[in-house]
Every structure is written in structure tokens, then in C-alpha cells.
Amino acid sequence: MKKVILITGAAKGIGRGIVEELSKNQENTIIINYNKSEKEAIELEKKVGENAEIYKADVTNKSEVEEMIRFIIGKYGKIDVLINNAGISQIKMFNDITQEDWNTMLNTNLTSAFITTKAVTPNMIHNKNGCIINISSIWGIVGGSCEVHYSASKAGLIGMSKALAKELGPSNIRINVIAPGDIDTDMNKDLSKDAIEEIKQSTPLGKLGKPIDIARCVKWLIEDEFTTGQVISPNGGWVI
């Protein structure tokens, strides 16, 4: 069945991998949300073909998000799947984290998902159908040293998802979380080669994950009809 899928922060990294995987099904209509990565978004739209469309919106801005959702529903009539993928990271000692750092992290990683989900769910409730997938992190489960604000934002996504899954289940809306381990994307560009090697050695499978690993998990959660309120963590066995 044809699905209209909105992916936030989709121009690069994990989001890009998700777009590339889901676009293989030519019946899907994929909205590639971006904010600053216009060049990458345009290139991705051309790469995946006619069933994708880009839309610029800052997902921390309520009015921009609401306008994006109105546009999508006005053009396509519905939104079947929302993937809250937009996010940032920062490595800092706790006592060096400023109030601005904290607010920016929470707004980008957690509040954006709240805003976008709140804008999308009325249409899903009306249609008695929907799938929401929130991209968290392994650090949202176990916490990461020198990433307190990042860990807090990703843990918040998990709590929000579990609570909302209970609330919206009667409307046939499934809400799940993917909490990846270390994935080979630009988000790890500040890590040294030694740090990357240490991560690999600490991982039973001996490697970093790839965006396709997360994308395949997303695809399964979209297709599955009896999984909700769950946290799935593709992490190579790093945390078991």
C-alpha cells in the first residue's frame, strides 16, 4: 500500500540512509525534511527519483513545522509515517555544558520531535492509522560520559515514545524507538582514529554500524503491525 513518509533531518547520515532504503519501494512518497543542508537535500532528491520531495523547515520552530504538515496533507491527503530523525551531538564535560548548550540540545533532539509529532497525530488519529519512529541513541538507554545533555535528550525520546504508544494505541498508531550504537556518519567526525578503533574493539561484532543497518530496521517497523512502545537498539552487541 502506498505510504506518505516524512523524515526529519533527512539530507545526511542516518536520515539519508533511511530515504535511500525506503525509496526503493516506488509506491512510497517520501518527504525529505532539511534545514541547513540544502545542497545535500537537492542531491538526494535527484538520486532517489520522482517519489521523493524536499521541504525546508526548522523542526524546532512550531510555525514552520505546522506549515510543512499543512503542505504535505494538502498535497498528498495524509501522512502515514513520521520518522523523527533530526538531531545533533556534542562531547563536553558536564561542568563545561552551558545553559545554551543544554537548551540547543534539548530543543533539537527532543522538543523538535514533540512539535512534529503533535502536528502530525491529528491526521493519523482521524485516519485511525499511523507509524511514528523516533531515532534515539544507545546513550539514551545507558548514558554516555561527557554527553550528559545528549544522553538526556535521547532518553527523553524514549520516555515520550513509550507514554504516547499507550495513549495512541487505541487509534491504531504505533510508536517505536530505534537506539543505534555508533554509526559511521558525520556525527562521529570529531572522534580520533584511536577513539574509533577503541569503539570497534569494545563491540562484539568489531565494527561500526552503517546507516543502512538503521534503515532496514525502520523499514521493518513500518511494515510490522503488532509492535509498539518498543526500543530496538542495533549496536553490534556493544550493549546487551
C-alpha positions as CSV (number, residue, x, y, z in Angstrom):
1,M,0.0,0.0,0.0
2,K,1.3,3.5,-0.9
3,K,2.6,5.4,2.1
4,V,3.4,9.1,2.6
5,I,6.5,9.2,4.8
6,L,8.0,12.3,6.4
7,I,11.6,12.0,7.6
8,T,13.1,14.9,9.5
9,G,16.8,15.8,9.2
10,A,16.9,13.5,6.2
11,A,19.6,15.1,4.0
12,K,22.6,13.4,5.6
13,G,23.7,10.5,7.8
14,I,21.2,8.1,9.1
15,G,18.3,10.1,7.6
16,R,19.8,9.9,4.2
17,G,20.3,6.1,4.6
18,I,16.6,5.8,5.5
19,V,15.5,7.8,2.5
20,E,17.6,5.7,0.2
21,E,16.2,2.4,1.6
22,L,12.6,3.4,1.7
23,S,12.7,4.9,-1.8
24,K,13.4,1.5,-3.3
25,N,9.6,1.0,-2.9
26,Q,8.4,3.2,-5.7
27,E,4.9,3.3,-4.2
28,N,6.2,5.3,-1.2
29,T,6.1,9.1,-1.3
30,I,9.0,10.4,0.8
31,I,9.3,13.9,2.2
32,I,12.9,14.8,2.8
33,N,12.9,17.4,5.5
34,Y,16.1,19.5,5.9
35,N,17.0,22.9,7.4
36,K,20.6,23.8,6.6
37,S,21.8,21.0,4.3
38,E,20.1,22.3,1.1
39,K,22.8,21.1,-1.3
40,E,22.7,17.5,0.1
41,A,18.9,17.5,0.1
42,I,18.7,18.5,-3.5
43,E,21.3,15.9,-4.5
44,L,19.4,13.2,-2.5
45,E,16.1,14.1,-4.1
46,K,17.6,13.8,-7.6
47,K,19.3,10.5,-6.7
48,V,16.2,8.7,-5.3
49,G,13.8,9.8,-8.1
50,E,10.3,11.1,-8.6
51,N,8.8,9.6,-5.4
52,A,10.7,12.0,-3.2
53,E,10.3,15.7,-2.4
54,I,12.4,18.0,-0.3
55,Y,11.0,20.5,2.2
56,K,12.9,23.1,4.2
57,A,11.8,23.6,7.7
58,D,13.4,24.1,11.1
59,V,11.8,21.4,13.2
60,T,12.4,23.4,16.4
61,N,10.1,26.1,15.0
62,K,6.5,25.3,15.6
63,S,5.1,27.6,12.9
64,E,7.5,26.1,10.3
65,V,6.6,22.6,11.2
66,E,2.9,23.2,11.1
67,E,3.2,24.8,7.7
68,M,5.2,21.8,6.5
69,I,2.5,19.4,7.7
70,R,-0.3,21.5,6.1
71,F,1.6,21.4,2.8
72,I,2.1,17.6,2.9
73,I,-1.5,16.9,3.9
74,G,-2.8,19.4,1.4
75,K,-0.9,17.8,-1.5
76,Y,-1.0,14.1,-0.5
77,G,-4.0,13.9,1.7
78,K,-2.3,12.2,4.6
79,I,0.9,11.3,6.5
80,D,1.3,7.6,7.2
81,V,4.7,7.5,8.7
82,L,6.8,10.1,10.7
83,I,10.4,9.4,11.4
84,N,11.8,11.9,13.9
85,N,15.5,11.7,12.9
86,A,16.8,15.3,13.2
87,G,19.4,15.6,15.9
88,I,22.8,16.9,16.9
89,S,25.5,15.7,19.3
90,Q,28.2,17.4,21.4
91,I,31.0,16.0,23.5
92,K,31.6,18.1,26.6
93,M,32.4,17.6,30.3
94,F,29.3,18.2,32.4
95,N,30.7,21.3,34.1
96,D,31.5,22.8,30.8
97,I,28.0,22.5,29.4
98,T,26.4,25.9,29.2
99,Q,22.7,26.7,29.5
100,E,22.7,27.5,25.8
101,D,24.3,24.1,25.0
102,W,21.6,22.4,27.1
103,N,18.7,24.3,25.5
104,T,20.0,23.8,22.0
105,M,20.5,20.0,22.5
106,L,17.1,19.5,24.1
107,N,15.3,21.7,21.5
108,T,16.9,20.0,18.6
109,N,16.8,16.3,19.7
110,L,13.6,16.2,21.9
111,T,11.4,19.3,21.5
112,S,11.5,19.0,17.7
113,A,10.1,15.5,18.0
114,F,7.3,16.8,20.3
115,I,6.4,19.6,17.9
116,T,6.4,17.4,14.8
117,T,4.6,14.6,16.4
118,K,1.9,16.9,17.8
119,A,1.4,18.4,14.3
120,V,1.1,15.0,12.6
121,T,-1.0,13.0,15.0
122,P,-4.4,14.7,14.4
123,N,-4.3,13.4,10.8
124,M,-3.2,9.9,12.0
125,I,-6.0,9.8,14.6
126,H,-8.5,10.9,12.0
127,N,-7.4,8.1,9.7
128,K,-7.1,5.5,12.6
129,N,-3.7,4.6,11.2
130,G,-0.1,5.8,11.7
131,C,3.5,4.8,12.4
132,I,6.0,7.0,14.3
133,I,9.6,6.1,14.7
134,N,11.9,8.2,16.9
135,I,15.6,7.9,16.4
136,S,17.2,7.9,19.8
137,S,20.7,6.5,20.8
138,I,22.3,3.8,22.8
139,W,23.3,6.7,25.2
140,G,19.6,7.3,25.8
141,I,19.5,3.8,27.3
142,V,22.7,3.6,29.3
143,G,24.0,7.2,29.4
144,G,27.3,8.5,27.9
145,S,30.1,10.1,29.8
146,C,30.8,13.7,28.6
147,E,27.5,13.6,26.8
148,V,25.1,14.3,29.6
149,H,22.8,16.7,27.6
150,Y,22.9,14.4,24.6
151,S,22.0,11.4,26.7
152,A,19.2,13.3,28.4
153,S,17.7,14.3,25.2
154,K,17.8,10.8,23.7
155,A,16.4,9.3,27.0
156,G,13.6,11.8,26.8
157,L,12.6,10.5,23.3
158,I,12.3,7.0,24.8
159,G,10.1,8.1,27.6
160,M,7.9,10.2,25.3
161,S,7.6,7.3,22.9
162,K,6.6,4.7,25.5
163,A,3.9,7.0,27.0
164,L,2.5,8.1,23.7
165,A,2.4,4.5,22.4
166,K,0.0,3.7,25.3
167,E,-2.1,6.8,24.6
168,L,-2.4,6.4,20.8
169,G,-2.5,2.7,20.5
170,P,-6.4,2.7,20.5
171,S,-6.2,4.9,17.4
172,N,-4.0,2.2,15.7
173,I,-0.9,4.4,15.8
174,R,2.3,2.6,16.5
175,I,5.2,4.4,18.1
176,N,8.6,2.9,18.5
177,V,12.2,3.9,19.1
178,I,15.5,2.9,17.4
179,A,18.5,3.5,19.6
180,P,21.6,3.0,17.4
181,G,25.1,2.3,18.7
182,D,27.9,4.1,17.0
183,I,27.1,4.5,13.3
184,D,29.6,5.6,10.7
185,T,28.3,9.1,9.9
186,D,29.5,12.7,10.0
187,M,28.3,12.8,13.6
188,N,31.5,10.9,14.5
189,K,33.8,13.2,12.5
190,D,35.3,14.7,15.7
191,L,36.4,11.4,17.1
192,S,40.0,10.4,16.6
193,K,41.1,7.3,14.8
194,D,42.2,5.8,18.2
195,A,38.7,6.5,19.6
196,I,37.0,4.9,16.7
197,E,39.3,1.8,17.0
198,E,38.5,1.6,20.7
199,I,34.8,1.6,19.9
200,K,35.3,-1.2,17.4
201,Q,37.3,-3.3,19.9
202,S,34.6,-2.8,22.5
203,T,31.9,-4.1,20.1
204,P,31.5,-7.8,19.8
205,L,30.9,-7.5,16.0
206,G,34.1,-5.5,15.8
207,K,32.8,-2.7,13.6
208,L,30.7,0.5,13.5
209,G,27.2,0.3,12.1
210,K,26.2,1.8,8.8
211,P,23.1,4.0,8.0
212,I,21.6,1.0,6.0
213,D,21.5,-1.0,9.3
214,I,19.2,1.5,10.8
215,A,17.3,2.0,7.6
216,R,16.4,-1.7,7.4
217,C,15.2,-1.6,11.0
218,V,13.0,1.4,10.1
219,K,11.6,-0.5,7.1
220,W,10.6,-3.4,9.3
221,L,8.9,-1.2,11.9
222,I,6.9,0.4,9.2
223,E,5.8,-2.9,7.8
224,D,5.1,-4.6,11.1
225,E,1.6,-4.1,12.6
226,F,2.0,-5.5,16.1
227,T,5.0,-3.7,17.6
228,T,4.6,-0.5,19.6
229,G,6.2,1.2,22.6
230,Q,9.5,-0.7,22.0
231,V,13.1,0.3,21.9
232,I,15.2,-1.5,19.4
233,S,19.0,-1.0,19.6
234,P,21.2,-2.0,16.7
235,N,24.6,-1.6,18.3
236,G,26.7,-4.6,17.2
237,G,26.4,-6.1,20.7
238,W,28.1,-3.1,22.4
239,V,25.3,-3.1,25.0
240,I,23.5,-6.4,25.6
